[in-house]
Amino acid sequence: MSHVFVSYSRRDAVRARELCSLLLARGRDVWADWQDIPPASKWLREVYDGIAAADAFLFLISPDSAQSRVCRLEVSHAVATGKRLLPVVLSPVPSASLPGAIRALDWIVIDDTAPHGVDAAIAEIMEALDVDLEHVREHTWLQGRAEAWRLADHDPSLLLRGLELVRGQRWLAAATGKDPVPTALQGEYLTSAQLQQAADAERLQQLYRSAVSRQLAAQADVVARRQPQLLDRSVLLAVESLRRQPGAEADAVLRRGLELLATTAQRLSVGDTPARSLTVGGDGRWVAACGDGRDASIWAAADGTPVALAAPVTLDGLDQEEPAEHAWASAVALHPFDDTAAIVASDGVTRLVSLPDGAERARWSGEPGVRAALFSPDGDRLACVGDGGAQVHDLVSGQLVVSVRAQAPAWAGALSADGRLLIVGTEDGRATVWDIDSRRELSAAQHGTERQVFALEAGASDAGVAAVALSSDGRWGASAGVDGAVLVWPVDGSRTPVVLQHQREVLAVAFGPDSTLLASGSMDGTARVWSLGDWQEVHRFSHAGAVSDVAFATDRVLLTASGDGTARSFDLHTGHEKTRAVHGAFVSAVRPFPDGQRVCSAAWDGSVHVWLPARGTDVAIPHQGGAPVTNVALDAEAGYVATYPTGHDVIVSWLDGRERGVLRHDDFLDDVVALRPVAGALDRPRVLTTCWDGSVTVWSPEGAVLHRFRVPARVWAVAVDATTRRCAVAGEGMQEAWTWTWPDHAGDHSASEIVGLVAVTHDAQVRTVALSADGALLVSGSDDGVVVVTDSASGVERHRLMFGNIVWHVAVTPSGHEVLVAAGNELVVVDARTGEIAARLPHPGETGIFAVDPTGELAVVLIGDLAPGLDRQAVVWHLASRREVTRIRHEERIHAVRFSPDGGTIATASQDRTARLWEPLTGRELVRIDHDGIVYAIALSADSRHVVTGSGDGTARLTLATAHDLIELGAERAGRQLTPEERRFYLPGDSEPSRS
């Protein structure tokens, strides 16, 4: 790099050479046109490059240089590039004859006549060149980089990055008051570099977030599929994925998880010991369980409030050789409908206590070693089963009714619905049915006592009979044996037992409410449902661990508890899993509440959970007959969904799926529109429908007609302005577009009652209409390719435009300044004020319907039916720049497209049986909603939080639409955060707990 650029007149060449020789002798690199310009070079460009490369600009003043055009060009370029200027006088000239930048500076004069005059001038030049030399050189370097960037049309690849950008920024910060001063180009260059580096960093961060998000989504999916007991972990991983970047993969995993994961109402605990003797009672008001070495725990089911027992028992001296001073609760039972609990101590003492005060009402002594206590379903009797056999007490008299002695310790017992029968299962494999009143054995069944598998892993029972049950009609007894068999027999002993076989020890057995089904759970990891009478297996539900307990919540819902850490419910009509509650430890018991909804489960870690069936992100809107739902409308704020299954009626439902009203018509419908409440007379929710009989009707959601007007044809196009007062329609075969304002009074209106009725005439059938947001403009398009822009109030035609194809769709941008027209293979942008065509946006096929986002920045256009194969994609345009932004694609034809009211989402409905939500600027799929039929219709709520879809499978579905809502719901449903260990495994380097 040259240090000095010398600008001189050719007539001063001799003196200029002498000066340059003196500078070269002092170690300064000099650029002058006699040495650096090749004969064939582009001379002026080379000169400018020489100036740009130099640290200082030496201007030799003489009468000739003052008049030189080239010298002036060189000075101008040196000033523009911020070079340090050093004027050196060879011959005196009037200052007025010099460029302004030179006049303003101090001059160095070479006096040839004075002794050492030249040497003195050279010394002064050298001193000037060395002032802030590092600053000058950095200026030269930065100006050269900035100039190259400017000449390359601001190519971002030429911007400074990393340490070079830091170098430039530090120089600029220290350049205040120094010569040469930073140039405007240098400032622009550094600012652009800083912005580009920030953008690059954000892009890298986005790529990182995207990669981590996709990895988390994949891990969440793997966990859900391979480790069902870790469903809560899968949900939390999907939540973390969506926090980093919304995407369809994590969205799908999270939605599937929420469809299954139970809503936990209460998280209770008996301490750090296994929870035993789980029971629900008092018509579902109370929950109770025991922990090893502790008193019973009883809670109010509604809010988890614990009951303070009046005389708690504790475990003292258990490990001492002397007898314990105090006993602990070995079993607890709750009265089925009364507020009473029975607590049986390890020493055999039974106490009856009142709830909620916990006061003792009665007590009696019995056999120690009780394993189970149970009230009869009628609440009149209490049975205790344990090492001493079984004892039954009458709760009214407090007297012992019967004491059943067995050859071996009893492990299980059950009472019949009327309290008359008792079944007991003992360690020696025998199950016996007793008539309590007569104290007579009615029948018995015998299991083998040898295990099929000798490994005694978690859940394996030491009992020959682990569980027994009596059918609700009192006809059947059943037992679960260590031999892997379920024995079922008539309680009167009239038949030999039927054997229903598992592959491992059977741990649980239960009859269905109507005595037609029997369920069993086994160490083989299955719960099986058997049909009584023909004894066929009708369902088999697999777990990843032993099935330790089974119970029927209703005649169609089976509950299971498993060693895989979950309690689950299964739909016996469909055979599908309905709900999964995650404990994280071996779940030993599950009990239904009388309401058939709530469930209680207990685990070996001491946890007791009260949970409700899973509530997913969807609400099904029921329809009779399964007709395709071809149109939908949604007003979430007003609390309704309007859906149209093929026929004559629109069903209006509350957001929870309950029916709110029916809009009854005399003919088929074309459109359903939700009208937002506005100020004044229209400050209530309304629904607009258009019908084949020509009626345009405004309804209350409850089904009352507010306004109705008829046109002389089937209405197949309708538009409403932002005030919802003005309406426009077109009908089949009509060569007119009609617009009007609804009157203030309700009713079935004639043409004379309609306010400002305007008819816009075409020469062909009108296919599409649109209104501006303020209702001032009506745009109509017809089959002969004509678009008419009309003043809605006066009916005065503003513009009439001719296109060569059918006009399929028109719209007015929110500002009202542009009209969009779908005609042929183009989306045409028309200036609404002048009628001039502003742009033509080409498409690969016939342009179909389209939607404009509420800001007017974007339009998304469907490729029409006449373009097979292309009708499965939509093109997103940026209207201001006339630039295609992205394309979104389905696997089959797209039927409908919408923007969310906030413009942040595109919604599509497709022949491929899915509705999808997309990110408009990237085309990235955010949400996929699956149906079992073609999805014809889609609509979004005003706050963009909900989407409703209508399908050929006969269903409409209301779905949560935003990642934010899903994240909150997933975090709440999981009931915890990722543990530090989980975060280290799945998110290494990101150990901070995420916010719930």
BELRA-V863464 format. One record per helix or strand of 2 or more residues. SS is the DSSP state (@ for helix, = for strand). FROM is the first residue (numbers start at 1). TO is the last residue. Records with the same first field share a line. If there is no record, write none. Layout:
BEGIN
SS=FROM-TO  FROM-TO
END
This chain:
BEGIN
==4-7  30-31  56-61  84-89  108-109  263-269  275-281  286-291  297-300  329-334  340-345  350-354  360-364  370-375  381-386  389-394  400-404  410-415  421-426  430-435  440-446  465-470  476-481  485-490  498-501  506-511  517-522  526-531  537-542  547-554  557-562  566-571  577-582  587-592  599-603  607-612  618-621  629-635  640-645  649-653  659-664  669-675  686-691  695-699  705-710  715-720  726-731  736-741  747-748  755-761  766-771  777-782  786-791  797-802  807-812  818-823  826-831  837-842  847-852  858-863  873-878  883-889  894-899  906-910  914-918  925-930  935-940  946-951  956-960
@=10-25  33-36  43-53  63-67  69-80  95-97  100-103  117-130  133-151  156-158  162-174  184-226  228-244  248-260  680-682  963-974  980-986
END
